[in-house]
Amino acid sequence: MQKVNGLIKKYWHISILVIVALISLKLRILNPWDSVFTWTVRLGGNDPWYYYRLTENTIHNFPYRIWFDPFTNYPYGTYTHYGPFLVYLGSIAGIIFNATEGESLRAVLAFIPAIGGILAIIPVYLLTKEVFDKKTALIAAFFITIVPGQFLQRSILGFNDHHIWETFWQVSAIGVFILAYNRWRDRKAEENIKFKQLIYPVAAGVCVALYILSWGPGFIIAPILLSFVFSAFVLGEFFKADRKNLSLVAVITFAVAAIVYLPFAFNYPGFSRVHYSPFQLLVLAGSAVISAAFYQIERWNEAGFFEKLGLGKRGMPVAVIIFTAIIGGLSLILMPDFASNLLSVVGVVQPRGGALTIAEVYPFFFTHGGEFTLANAVLHFGSLFFFAMAGIFYSAYRVVRKRDFVELSILIWAVLMLIALWGQNRFAYYFAAVVAVYSALIVSIMFEKLHFYRVLENVLGAKNKFSYFRVIFAVIIVFAAVYPTYVLANAQSSYTGGPGKQWYDALMWMRENTPDGDKYREYYLELYPTPQSNKEPFSYPFETYGVMSWWDYGHWIQTIANRMPVANPFQEGIGNKYNNVPGASSFFTAENESYAEWVAEKLNVRYVVSDIEMETGKFYAMAVWAEGDLPLAEKYYSGFFYYSPSLGKLGYASSQWDVPLDSILIPLRVPGELYYKTMEAKLHLLDGSGLSHYRMIYESDYPGEWRSYASQIDLNNENQVLQVAVYESVMRAQYHVPPTMGTQEVLYKYAYRQLYEKDTGLPVKIAPSGYVKIFERVKGAVVTGKVSGNVTEVTVKVTIMTNQNRTFEYWQTVKVENGTYTAVIPYSHDSEYAVKPVTPYYFTAGDVVKELTVSEKQVQNGEIIQLDL
């Protein structure tokens, strides 16, 4: 019995860690299960689909993988910056489970981030234990499990991205580095140069390398660890650090990391902080050399070298500072490319222009209006954020008072991660580990002061005295820290994101119904040469074409449809209008078709994919990228606001303050005339009316809310549709929430009808349409002829039925010049696509109306048809 009690006292913490792991399993696997395993195996977000692409290709060519991908950023291709760690982890797992492609492979990949999230309790526990104690470490392990926000969302079933592994290996590297130092300090060299002792810095080096192999910019771990060493030297005697052994641990750590990284160091032509290049290798090797120099400086210090120079205790820190400055100066002079890549890390705290439209890049503590807010902190960390901030301040006080070098080190890490978080929202997944460690510290201190630990020790047989009042207060603190945080985590973990069914179905249709599907699939699985530059179009082995859509959807187009997107979530192929750079933003915000055609011709675009999000909320992002700054995008909006004076009615006001009394302000701005001239509005809102070279060839189902309304109202009845849209908008406005995207489309059409339709001559039906639409770019049949009388324009009209059995009117108006008109029309009556005309074209010039039927051959070849009016 005594032996059993001894084992319980020694290993009691393991049972708690198992319980914590089970809680993590519930949040990360069970909660999101139905979101992932649905009509297909649906990976979350965007980037996990690109990892699926890389993994599928690697399995096909194992053990080789691609480092340049001509299948995206068409027609230039892109250097692949995604690290080998996750690619090979997924590939090996797929091979082991005989899941080498398609849904079976995605099913395997779906579990990898959740496993990483569950295992994250280990490095957090290790780091906290090495710096503080075992009790605090257990609390930290529990807290990292329930932290909501980005860390949770990037470590749940389906979200197979490198972010969870970034955090995992960063915390592992710091934790094992401190473990190595703790095992080495105050020991003689001959004691440390043994296998049992060497294993610690070697393991730290492996963790550092795996961090970089998970994420190229992970080289930042080197300057972080160097800052620990630098602080120990510069602060001199103030912190009683074993500087000599600390330097040796750093030398071994960086040397091992460089060796492990070496096989991957030459997969990019030149230096890059993002891609796998010699840059990271130089950082690691340079860090080892600098650490060795610090070691030598400490040896001189012990030998009294600085005393002999008359510098006293100040000599050693002065020597370190001078040495560091010289190294930095030489890097700038001799290796400017290397130095600029290193210094560019500072840019994370100053995102600008179009980057500010990326949710994960926007500054964490600020609203889009520029106001400071803590709302994001609560959303991403729950109440633990406030406990953590208290813990950080308390730790700073302890560092000054106790002069503990190890605690100073992770305090430096915490501050650096706070700076990164301040700069970009995305780094919340890093700061989650900081929150777990420091909230655990403050809670552990409170538990000690409030006798909570005494009660727990009594459960194990101790006989401590305690205050019931203090224990009750401790329970209240536990509740305040855990309950709101867990509730947030539980709610956020039920959905992984990723393509909806409309997007998936549309891209599967594209895969099966657009030309050269077999060629694309075969080429999709090949290895590609890595060019020295991708400034010129890539040399493809067969005649290819590009697919234009917004960058959010590039990976889905590539992996699901196996086609080549122009723009992708690496923010490539976006282009702009202020410098006339062809790309997605310059195409979709083009104010006339001729400019859009110039963009499409430059990029060899054949298909365009639009969705209702691009038509509504995401259009602002396209405008910002196109114009170059947030304020410049305002010109696409009228400045009017929608309001509802009574149920079923809609009005406009020039400002929120001009809304009549007893009216409901709808939080949605009215687009301006310039918006309705853009390609995006003409394609999605007007179904391609007014365009000569673009025809719809596929339409998905309606947005979700209109699918439910379809059984209750006639979606072809404009009055009924508008009444439902206004009702839905008013209901949501009471909670200051914008209308759903499908309803926004209806309101946009209403505004167009009221404000701009007469001027454009392109009518629109106030009705919902498909969530996703695919358009084909064609030459178009050229219809020309003479016009009698004083007619100044010719209108062209045809009724189109989509594959969803929705009908719309395609309109075009052309001018008559010198008695002659010319119209280029994109639809053919014998098209193989389900979307096609159900009436002849009607050409109207004054009182003259003539019909015309057009063949697919005429449309594809741009043939000239004579039709006098």
KAZI-V5867 format. One record per residue. N is the residue number from 1. OMEGA is omega in degrees with one decimal (none if undefined). Layout:
n = <N	N>
omega = <OMEGA	OMEGA>
This chain:
n = <1	2	3	4	5	6	7	8	9	10	11	12	13	14	15	16	17	18	19	20	21	22	23	24	25	26	27	28	29	30	31	32	33	34	35	36	37	38	39	40	41	42	43	44	45	46	47	48	49	50	51	52	53	54	55	56	57	58	59	60	61	62	63	64	65	66	67	68	69	70	71	72	73	74	75	76	77	78	79	80	81	82	83	84	85	86	87	88	89	90	91	92	93	94	95	96	97	98	99	100	101	102	103	104	105	106	107	108	109	110	111	112	113	114	115	116	117	118	119	120	121	122	123	124	125	126	127	128	129	130	131	132	133	134	135	136	137	138	139	140	141	142	143	144	145	146	147	148	149	150	151	152	153	154	155	156	157	158	159	160	161	162	163	164	165	166	167	168	169	170	171	172	173	174	175	176	177	178	179	180	181	182	183	184	185	186	187	188	189	190	191	192	193	194	195	196	197	198	199	200	201	202	203	204	205	206	207	208	209	210	211	212	213	214	215	216	217	218	219	220	221	222	223	224	225	226	227	228	229	230	231	232	233	234	235	236	237	238	239	240	241	242	243	244	245	246	247	248	249	250	251	252	253	254	255	256	257	258	259	260	261	262	263	264	265	266	267	268	269	270	271	272	273	274	275	276	277	278	279	280	281	282	283	284	285	286	287	288	289	290	291	292	293	294	295	296	297	298	299	300	301	302	303	304	305	306	307	308	309	310	311	312	313	314	315	316	317	318	319	320	321	322	323	324	325	326	327	328	329	330	331	332	333	334	335	336	337	338	339	340	341	342	343	344	345	346	347	348	349	350	351	352	353	354	355	356	357	358	359	360	361	362	363	364	365	366	367	368	369	370	371	372	373	374	375	376	377	378	379	380	381	382	383	384	385	386	387	388	389	390	391	392	393	394	395	396	397	398	399	400	401	402	403	404	405	406	407	408	409	410	411	412	413	414	415	416	417	418	419	420	421	422	423	424	425	426	427	428	429	430	431	432	433	434	435	436	437	438	439	440	441	442	443	444	445	446	447	448	449	450	451	452	453	454	455	456	457	458	459	460	461	462	463	464	465	466	467	468	469	470	471	472	473	474	475	476	477	478	479	480	481	482	483	484	485	486	487	488	489	490	491	492	493	494	495	496	497	498	499	500	501	502	503	504	505	506	507	508	509	510	511	512	513	514	515	516	517	518	519	520	521	522	523	524	525	526	527	528	529	530	531	532	533	534	535	536	537	538	539	540	541	542	543	544	545	546	547	548	549	550	551	552	553	554	555	556	557	558	559	560	561	562	563	564	565	566	567	568	569	570	571	572	573	574	575	576	577	578	579	580	581	582	583	584	585	586	587	588	589	590	591	592	593	594	595	596	597	598	599	600	601	602	603	604	605	606	607	608	609	610	611	612	613	614	615	616	617	618	619	620	621	622	623	624	625	626	627	628	629	630	631	632	633	634	635	636	637	638	639	640	641	642	643	644	645	646	647	648	649	650	651	652	653	654	655	656	657	658	659	660	661	662	663	664	665	666	667	668	669	670	671	672	673	674	675	676	677	678	679	680	681	682	683	684	685	686	687	688	689	690	691	692	693	694	695	696	697	698	699	700	701	702	703	704	705	706	707	708	709	710	711	712	713	714	715	716	717	718	719	720	721	722	723	724	725	726	727	728	729	730	731	732	733	734	735	736	737	738	739	740	741	742	743	744	745	746	747	748	749	750	751	752	753	754	755	756	757	758	759	760	761	762	763	764	765	766	767	768	769	770	771	772	773	774	775	776	777	778	779	780	781	782	783	784	785	786	787	788	789	790	791	792	793	794	795	796	797	798	799	800	801	802	803	804	805	806	807	808	809	810	811	812	813	814	815	816	817	818	819	820	821	822	823	824	825	826	827	828	829	830	831	832	833	834	835	836	837	838	839	840	841	842	843	844	845	846	847	848	849	850	851	852	853	854	855	856	857	858	859	860	861	862	863	864	865	866	867	868	869>
omega = <179.2	178.7	178.2	178.6	178.2	178.9	179.0	179.7	-177.2	-172.8	-177.7	-176.6	-178.1	179.2	178.6	178.1	177.8	178.3	178.0	179.6	179.0	176.1	178.5	177.7	179.9	-178.5	-168.8	-178.4	-174.7	-177.6	-176.6	-172.6	-175.4	177.8	-177.0	-178.5	-174.5	-179.3	168.2	172.3	-168.3	173.8	-176.5	171.5	-178.2	-173.9	176.4	178.0	176.8	173.7	175.0	177.6	-179.0	-178.7	179.5	179.4	-179.1	177.2	-179.2	-176.4	-171.9	10.4	-177.0	176.6	-179.2	174.7	172.2	-174.2	178.0	-176.1	178.2	-171.9	-178.0	2.4	-174.0	-174.5	-177.7	172.6	-174.7	-178.8	178.8	-170.5	-178.3	-175.2	-175.5	178.8	-178.3	175.7	178.8	-179.4	-179.5	177.5	178.9	179.0	-179.2	-176.8	177.5	178.0	-167.6	178.4	172.5	-174.2	-178.7	177.7	179.1	177.8	177.4	-178.0	-177.6	-176.0	-173.2	179.6	179.1	176.7	177.1	179.2	178.1	-179.2	-177.9	178.4	-176.2	179.0	177.8	177.0	-178.2	-178.3	-177.5	179.2	-178.1	-178.6	-176.4	-179.0	-174.4	-178.9	178.3	-179.6	179.0	177.9	179.2	178.9	177.9	-177.2	179.9	178.0	-173.5	177.3	179.3	174.7	-169.8	179.5	178.6	-174.6	179.6	178.9	178.5	-179.8	174.7	-175.2	-174.8	179.2	-175.3	-170.9	179.2	-178.9	171.7	-178.9	-178.0	-174.9	175.1	179.0	177.2	-178.5	-179.7	-179.2	-179.0	176.0	178.4	174.7	179.5	178.9	179.4	179.8	-176.2	-169.8	179.0	174.9	177.0	-176.3	-177.6	177.0	-176.2	-179.4	175.4	-174.7	-175.9	180.0	-178.7	-176.3	-177.4	177.8	176.0	177.8	176.8	178.7	177.5	179.0	177.5	-179.6	-179.1	174.2	179.7	179.5	172.4	-174.6	-174.9	178.9	176.9	174.8	179.1	177.5	179.4	176.8	176.7	179.0	177.0	178.0	174.4	-178.4	-180.0	-179.8	180.0	-179.4	-174.6	-180.0	169.1	-173.2	-178.7	175.4	-176.3	179.5	173.6	-170.6	-177.4	179.8	176.3	179.3	-180.0	176.3	179.6	179.4	-178.4	-179.9	-177.0	179.6	178.5	179.5	179.4	179.7	179.8	-178.0	-171.2	-177.6	-176.1	-168.3	-173.0	-179.6	178.1	-177.7	-180.0	178.0	175.6	177.0	-177.6	-177.4	-177.2	-170.0	177.1	-178.6	-179.2	178.5	178.0	177.5	-178.7	-179.8	178.3	178.2	176.7	179.2	179.4	178.8	177.5	176.9	176.1	178.2	-179.6	177.4	178.7	176.8	176.1	-179.6	179.1	180.0	178.1	-177.6	-177.8	175.0	-179.4	178.0	179.0	-179.0	179.4	-177.0	-179.7	-174.5	-177.2	178.3	177.6	179.1	179.2	-179.2	-179.9	179.1	179.7	178.9	179.3	179.1	179.0	179.3	178.8	178.4	179.9	-175.8	-172.4	-177.8	-176.2	179.2	177.2	-177.4	-179.3	176.0	-179.6	-177.5	-177.6	177.9	-179.6	-177.2	-178.5	-177.7	-178.4	176.0	-176.2	170.6	-176.6	179.8	-178.7	176.8	178.3	-172.8	-174.5	-178.8	-175.3	179.5	-167.9	-170.5	-176.6	173.8	178.0	173.1	177.6	-178.5	178.2	179.8	174.4	-178.5	179.2	-179.1	179.0	-178.5	-173.4	-177.0	-177.9	180.0	-179.6	179.0	-176.5	173.7	-178.0	179.6	174.8	178.9	179.3	179.3	178.6	178.2	177.5	176.8	179.8	179.8	178.9	-175.5	-175.1	-179.3	-179.9	-177.0	-178.2	178.8	175.0	-176.3	-177.7	171.9	174.7	177.2	-178.2	-179.5	178.3	178.5	176.0	176.8	178.1	178.9	178.7	-177.4	-175.1	179.9	-173.4	-174.5	172.6	-179.5	171.3	-174.7	176.8	178.7	176.1	179.4	-179.5	-176.5	-172.2	172.1	175.5	179.0	-175.9	178.0	179.1	177.2	179.1	178.4	178.9	-177.5	-174.3	172.7	-178.6	178.4	179.7	179.2	179.5	178.3	177.3	176.9	-179.8	173.9	178.9	-179.5	-179.1	171.4	179.6	178.7	178.8	-179.4	-179.5	-179.1	178.1	178.4	177.9	178.9	177.6	178.5	177.3	-179.8	-178.4	-179.1	-168.9	-169.1	-178.9	179.7	-179.5	179.2	177.0	-178.6	-179.0	-179.9	-175.1	-173.1	-175.9	-174.9	-175.8	-175.0	-178.5	-176.6	173.1	-176.5	179.8	179.1	-178.3	179.9	-179.1	-177.5	173.2	175.8	179.0	-179.5	-173.5	-170.9	174.7	-167.4	170.9	180.0	-179.4	178.7	-178.8	-178.7	179.1	-179.2	179.7	-174.9	-178.4	167.3	-175.9	175.3	177.9	-178.7	177.6	178.3	175.5	177.5	176.1	179.0	-179.6	178.5	-177.4	-177.0	176.7	-177.4	-174.1	176.7	-177.9	176.5	-178.4	172.0	178.2	-169.9	-179.8	-168.5	-175.0	-178.2	178.3	179.0	-177.6	-171.4	-177.3	-178.2	-174.6	175.4	-169.6	179.6	174.7	-177.1	-178.6	-178.6	169.4	-176.0	173.5	177.7	-177.9	179.5	176.3	178.8	-175.4	173.4	-179.2	177.3	-179.2	179.2	-174.1	-177.1	-179.9	178.2	-172.4	177.4	178.1	-175.2	174.4	-174.9	-178.1	177.8	177.9	178.2	176.7	177.7	-176.7	-179.9	179.4	-174.7	177.2	-178.5	175.1	-178.6	177.6	178.6	179.0	173.3	-174.3	177.3	175.7	-179.8	-173.8	-170.9	-175.6	178.8	179.8	177.7	178.1	-179.4	179.3	178.3	-177.6	-175.2	174.1	-179.9	-176.1	-177.1	-177.1	-179.7	-177.1	-175.8	178.5	-178.1	-171.0	-173.4	177.1	175.1	173.9	168.9	-180.0	179.1	176.6	-174.7	179.6	-179.8	-178.1	177.3	-178.9	174.8	-176.8	174.4	179.8	-176.3	179.5	178.0	-178.3	176.5	-179.9	175.2	179.6	175.8	178.2	-175.9	179.3	179.8	179.3	176.5	177.9	-178.1	-178.6	178.5	-175.3	175.7	-173.7	178.5	-178.9	179.9	-179.4	-179.2	-170.6	-176.8	-176.4	176.5	176.6	178.0	-179.8	-178.5	-175.6	-170.7	-177.1	179.4	176.8	177.2	178.5	174.6	177.7	175.7	178.1	168.7	-170.4	-175.5	-178.9	173.0	179.3	179.6	-173.7	-179.5	-175.7	-178.2	175.7	-176.3	174.1	179.4	-173.8	-178.3	179.3	180.0	-178.4	178.5	178.5	-179.8	179.7	179.7	-179.7	180.0	-179.9	-179.8	-179.6	-179.4	178.4	177.4	178.7	-180.0	178.7	175.5	174.8	-174.9	178.3	177.7	176.6	178.6	179.5	179.4	176.4	179.7	178.2	179.1	178.4	179.9	-175.0	-167.3	-167.2	-172.8	-177.8	-177.3	-175.7	-177.6	179.2	-177.6	178.3	177.5	-179.5	-177.4	176.6	176.2	-173.8	179.4	-179.6	177.9	177.1	179.1	175.4	176.2	-176.3	175.8	-179.5	176.4	-177.0	-179.5	-177.2	179.0	-179.5	179.4	-178.9	177.4	-177.8	-180.0	-177.2	179.3	178.5	176.0	178.8	-177.7	174.6	178.1	-179.0	172.4	-178.6	177.2	174.9	-178.4	172.4	177.8	173.4	180.0	171.5	-178.8	171.1	177.4	-179.8	-179.1	174.5	-180.0	179.9	175.7	-178.1	176.3	173.5	177.5	175.3	-173.8	-169.5	-173.7	175.0	-177.1	179.2	-179.4	177.2	178.9	-180.0	178.1	-176.4	179.7	173.2	173.5	171.4	167.0	175.0	178.2	-175.5	174.6	-174.6	180.0	-176.4	177.0	178.0	180.0	179.3	173.1	-172.7	180.0	178.4	178.9	-180.0	-179.9	-176.3	-175.9	-178.7	-176.8	-179.3	179.3	-179.6	178.5	179.2	179.8	none>
